[in-house]
Amino acid sequence: MTVHHLNQLLLVCSLVLLIAVAAVRISSRSGLPSLLLYLGIGVAMGQDGIGNVSFSNAELTQVIGYAALVVILAEGGLGTKWKEIEPALPAAVMLSLVGVAISVGVTAAGAHYAVGLEWRHALIIGAVVSSTDAAAVFSVLRKVPLPSRVTGVLEAESGFNDAPVVILVLAFSTAGPIEHWYTLVGEISLELAIGAAIGIAVGWLGSFGLRHVALPASGLYPIAVMAIAVTAYAAGAMAHGSGFLAVYLASMVLGNAKLPHWPATRGFAEGLGWIAQIGMFVLLGLLVTPHDLVDDFWPAIVIGLVLTMVARPLSVVLSLLPFRMPWQEKALMSWAGLRGAVPIILATIPMVNGVADSTRIFNIVFVLVVVYTLVQGPTLPWLARKLRLGSDSAPASDLGIESAPLERLRGHLLSVSIPKESRMHGVEVSELRMPPGAAVTLVVREKQSFVPLPTTVLRHGDELLVVATDQVRDEAEARLRAVAQGGKLAGWLAGNGGPRRTRRAQ
């Protein structure tokens, strides 16, 4: 490749990124998941489009898709709050294992009997489309506050179910019959166990190291966090475990470890996640040939109906039988099973493995994902309001707290931003009741900084500098978040205004 060709490639890539960034704005206004717009860009650039770019390398697409999926799962794990998914973890595990098995079986039966596909092709499609996509779900639900149990189940399910689905697709795409079903179940269980153990171990070791070793530059922390997450994937895959589960769990451990310079790390991960999604979807759009989709349109619609109206609701109802959940929540979870990047990436596995008619499998999955995301995405907020699961009142905003280690002083410097809706507005500094060893040392208000007095009243938009020793750092941050959520009486009164139940009273 010459320098001239490199310059042309850089120009094209930068233009695609600019168009994709503009597409994010369009999707946020229309309520459509951004994946449809990115796929559209790829289709427009590819065959039968205005770019007329010929691209048919399924193996390269799969490799890049796997790499992008690692970044997307890492970004999702970093943003997962343990306190929200902990109560929903058992239900999410049931949906990711039992629910996936039910969905695969019912969808495959529909593809075989209603469309006439042979069983191997039907099982591959059933496995491919049984994985939900967190990015697609929450891109349309971001403006509809839902009960934490619902968001926790959906988010954890989307992070967990990628692993068993990948194993199933690889098994069904391998030449030769599967002699014993229980052997496949055992392999799935072993790979998940190995991936979970490695992910938790790598995440814990990485968070321990980052919290006890002060790096020379703050910009190194985001790079280190992403490197640890990728290490978890590589270690899990090399140990014959689930690398996808490993990277998600490792990222979740890192995301809940209160690492230094966390807001910068979170922003860096989100940026990488957007780049990964844009590049992956554009590439998938290039891989498809639009005129080949015509013959597979109606089979995809029929299989999608079976998946959406039968397989997904049945998997939700049967998987969640041991849990007492209102029917409204189960109904929303049934409709919120959006398919996004993962199914289209997994549809390239049969193509790489040389499965007969694998191009038809890819086309069916492509049409199914696009059509049913287009139908389900914009209607999710409406359904949440109809089921009375949304809230009209905005919750109190959380604080933006960034921590920088003070290695020689054995302490931390916390940078605290007070956003709108925060109940810290109107609270005096003395009413924060910071633990001994922590103090508010500086307030920045309207570009003016000053040393606060105990009677200084905090306001929206203030930025605080809080110095805390190692021993009380976590306690100080917890106290600041409690006041931001509950006001000056946090710890004395519960969020509803009633008496707070203490541990001793319980």
SULVENFEN-V345955 format. One record per pair of residues at least 12 apart in sequence whose ideal C-beta (glycine too) atoms are under 6 Angstrom apart, sorted by the first residue. I is the first residue (numbers start at 1). J is the second residue. Records with the same first field share a line. If there is no record, write none. Layout:
# SULVENFEN-V345955
I = J ; J
This chain:
# SULVENFEN-V345955
20 = 38 ; 278
23 = 37
31 = 140 ; 378
32 = 377
33 = 136 ; 139 ; 373 ; 377
35 = 281 ; 340
38 = 278 ; 281 ; 282
39 = 281 ; 285
41 = 282
42 = 282 ; 285 ; 286
43 = 285
46 = 286
47 = 289
48 = 290 ; 291
55 = 286
58 = 348 ; 351 ; 352
59 = 352
61 = 283 ; 287 ; 348
62 = 348 ; 352
64 = 283
65 = 280 ; 345
68 = 276 ; 280
70 = 233 ; 247
71 = 272 ; 273 ; 276
72 = 273 ; 276
73 = 247 ; 248
74 = 229 ; 247 ; 251
75 = 269 ; 273
76 = 134 ; 159
77 = 248 ; 251 ; 252
78 = 251 ; 255 ; 269
80 = 155 ; 252
82 = 256
84 = 148 ; 152
85 = 152 ; 156
88 = 149 ; 152 ; 153
91 = 153 ; 320 ; 323
92 = 153 ; 156 ; 157
94 = 319
95 = 157 ; 319
96 = 157 ; 160 ; 161
98 = 319
99 = 315 ; 319
100 = 130 ; 161 ; 164
102 = 314 ; 315 ; 318
103 = 130 ; 311 ; 315
104 = 126 ; 127 ; 130
106 = 310 ; 311
107 = 126 ; 306 ; 307 ; 311
108 = 122 ; 123 ; 126
110 = 306
111 = 125 ; 303
114 = 302
115 = 299 ; 302
123 = 172
124 = 172 ; 350 ; 361
125 = 361
127 = 165 ; 168 ; 169 ; 172
128 = 169 ; 343 ; 346 ; 347 ; 365
129 = 307 ; 339 ; 343
130 = 165
131 = 161 ; 162 ; 165 ; 342 ; 343
132 = 158 ; 337
133 = 338 ; 340 ; 342
134 = 155 ; 158
135 = 340
136 = 338 ; 340
137 = 154 ; 336 ; 338
140 = 377 ; 380
141 = 380
144 = 381 ; 384 ; 390
145 = 391
146 = 389
150 = 329
154 = 336
159 = 248
162 = 244 ; 342
163 = 192 ; 242 ; 244 ; 245
164 = 188
167 = 188 ; 191
169 = 346 ; 349
171 = 184
173 = 349 ; 350 ; 353 ; 355
191 = 241 ; 242
192 = 242 ; 245
194 = 239 ; 241
195 = 236 ; 241 ; 242 ; 245 ; 246
196 = 245 ; 249
198 = 235 ; 236 ; 241 ; 246
199 = 232 ; 246 ; 249 ; 250
200 = 249
202 = 231 ; 232 ; 250
203 = 250 ; 253 ; 254
204 = 253
206 = 228
207 = 254 ; 257
210 = 259
214 = 405 ; 407
218 = 261
221 = 260 ; 261 ; 265
222 = 264 ; 265 ; 268
225 = 254 ; 265
229 = 247 ; 250 ; 251
232 = 246 ; 247 ; 250
233 = 246 ; 247
260 = 403 ; 404 ; 405
261 = 402
263 = 400 ; 402
280 = 341
284 = 344
288 = 366
292 = 363
293 = 363 ; 367
296 = 360 ; 363 ; 364
297 = 367
299 = 364
300 = 364 ; 367 ; 368
304 = 368 ; 372
308 = 372
312 = 334 ; 337
313 = 334
316 = 330 ; 333 ; 334
328 = 387 ; 389
332 = 384 ; 387 ; 389
335 = 383
338 = 373 ; 376
339 = 369
343 = 365 ; 369
344 = 369
347 = 361 ; 362 ; 365
394 = 421
396 = 421 ; 423 ; 485
397 = 419 ; 421 ; 422
399 = 416 ; 480 ; 481 ; 484
400 = 417
401 = 414 ; 416 ; 477
402 = 415
410 = 470
411 = 469
412 = 468 ; 473
413 = 467
414 = 466
416 = 464 ; 466
417 = 463
418 = 460 ; 462
420 = 460
422 = 484
423 = 487
424 = 458 ; 483 ; 484
425 = 459 ; 460
427 = 458 ; 488
428 = 455 ; 457
429 = 452 ; 454 ; 456
430 = 454
431 = 488
432 = 483
434 = 476
435 = 472 ; 475 ; 476
437 = 469 ; 472
438 = 468 ; 472 ; 476
439 = 467
440 = 452 ; 464 ; 466
441 = 465 ; 467
442 = 465
443 = 462 ; 464
444 = 463
445 = 462
